[in-house]
């Protein structure tokens, strides 16, 4: 048996299965929601996703092949663009009925986080940067209109021989801003991957700019964590990152 640990779940591999159990009580309902959401979602997507079943202590699903993405070409980017385009086109009301977190609940949860950013982090920024910081926080809270993965990045994109063989970790699936899923693809992925994804997805200028906003928000999470865990170096480095991206 191989033990794996994640932020939200304990995980272990047993034969062909990967098992996951919640690390905290609030994670449990989102983990169990995958049991209804992903079987409904999988036939609508052009790339494989886990199809979990419930167990006594959480969920399990058959292992998907591949390793986390570390590079890629335009063809791989086109695969990702096609996947996100299909994901963002599914019926959001049906997605909620099958277990995705609804927009109202997701907005309330995000509002708490953004309030902490405003009250704990913005006062630490140089005075001249605070107005832009508040504007950024306003913009990322504004849109919730389709089903999104919410943590779409290289750690959750499995690759075998240069092609995508699975998209994993759906605990955070919500009705939200599609720009969040495009954040890494357009701003952090290799240029060829970004170009291929944009070619297929064809995001408009507003969506591209919101994806940049989500990228600008990235260092805020490091500061937030540093404040909670008393990690002063993380706070200092994160504040520099925030200012550089505003």
Secondary structure, 3 states (H helix, E strand, C coil): CEEEECCCEEEEEECCEEEEEECCHHHHHHHHHHHHHHHHHHCCCCCCECCCEEECCEEEEECCCCEECCCCCHHHHHHHHHHHHHHHHCCHHHHHHCCCECHHHHHHHHHHHHHHHHHHHHHHCCHHHHHHHHHHHHHHCCCCCEEECCCCCHHHEEEECCEEEEECCCCCCEEECHHHHHHHHHHCCCHHHHHHHHHHHCCCHHHHHHHHHHHHHHHHHHHHHHHHHCCHHHHHHHHHHHHHHC
